[in-house]
């Protein structure tokens, strides 16, 4: 299920003018430094990891990390899990297509179908 327009608007407000938001998906990080909920936001210019509120995971509060747009999110590891920098993020199966599309947009643009609704 895609994240709603309200969540995208909150991400846009927090990120400012860092390019058009292309993809957003929720993720959970768990490791030696603790557990946290995040939103991974892929824009035209970068990939941002936004920290969210503890009990309101649809409310980003800070930019936790940022990576260049040419950073590959995949491969998707069993879990499903992706690694960004030194962190591992787990996400729901339904967002695997989002991760794959974000990578394909940069690394294999010829494999993407044309946008059926380019005016949205």
C-alpha positions in Angstrom: 0.0 0.0 0.0 1.6 3.3 -1.0 2.2 6.0 1.6 -0.5 8.7 1.5 -0.3 12.2 0.2 -0.1 13.6 3.8 3.0 11.6 4.5 4.6 12.7 1.3 3.8 16.3 2.2 5.4 16.0 5.6 8.5 14.5 4.0 8.6 17.3 1.4 8.3 19.9 4.2 11.2 18.3 6.1 13.4 17.9 3.1 12.8 21.4 1.6 14.0 21.8 -2.0 15.9 18.6 -2.6 14.2 17.5 -5.7 10.9 15.9 -6.6 9.9 13.0 -4.4 9.9 9.8 -6.5 9.5 7.0 -3.9 8.7 6.7 -0.2 8.5 3.6 1.9 8.5 2.9 5.7 11.3 0.8 7.2 12.5 -0.5 10.5 16.1 -0.5 11.6 17.2 -2.9 14.3 20.7 -3.5 15.3 23.3 -2.9 18.0 22.5 0.8 18.3 18.8 0.1 18.9 15.5 0.0 17.0 13.9 2.8 15.1 11.2 3.6 12.5 12.2 5.5 9.4 10.8 6.7 6.1 13.2 6.1 3.1 12.6 8.9 0.7 14.0 8.8 -2.9 14.1 12.1 -4.6 15.6 13.2 -8.0 18.7 14.3 -6.1 19.2 12.0 -3.1 18.1 9.2 -0.9 17.1 10.4 2.5 16.5 8.4 5.7 14.0 10.3 7.8 13.6 9.4 11.5 9.9 9.3 12.6 8.1 9.7 15.9 8.1 6.6 18.1 4.3 6.0 18.1 3.5 7.9 14.9 5.6 6.3 12.3 4.0 8.4 9.5 5.4 11.6 11.0 9.0 12.3 10.1 10.9 14.5 12.5 14.5 14.7 11.3 16.8 13.8 8.5 18.8 10.9 9.9 21.1 10.2 6.9 21.4 11.2 3.3 23.0 9.4 0.3 23.6 10.4 -3.3 20.8 9.4 -5.7 23.1 7.0 -7.5 23.3 4.8 -4.3 21.8 1.4 -5.0 19.1 0.3 -2.5 19.2 -3.3 -3.6 19.8 -6.1 -3.7 16.9 -6.9 -1.5 18.1 -9.4 1.1 15.8 -12.0 2.7 13.5 -10.4 5.3 13.1 -8.2 3.1 16.0 -6.1 4.0 18.2 -3.4 2.3 21.5 -1.9 3.5 22.2 1.8 3.3 25.6 2.8 4.6 26.2 0.9 7.8 22.5 0.4 8.6 20.1 -2.4 7.7 16.5 -1.6 7.1 13.6 -4.1 7.1 10.5 -3.3 5.2 7.2 -5.0 4.3 7.1 -7.3 1.2 4.7 -4.9 -0.5 7.4 -2.3 -0.8 9.9 -4.6 -2.7 8.5 -3.3 -6.0 9.2 0.3 -4.8 12.8 -0.6 -4.0 13.3 -2.3 -7.3 11.7 0.5 -9.3 13.9 3.1 -7.5 17.0 1.2 -8.5 15.8 0.5 -12.0 15.1 4.2 -12.6 18.8 5.0 -12.2 20.6 1.7 -13.1 18.3 0.3 -15.8 15.9 3.0 -17.1 15.1 1.0 -20.2 13.4 -1.7 -18.2 10.7 0.7 -16.8 7.3 0.8 -18.5 6.1 4.3 -19.6 4.3 6.3 -16.9 0.5 5.7 -17.6 -0.4 9.0 -15.7 2.5 11.4 -16.4 0.3 14.4 -15.5 -0.1 13.4 -11.8 
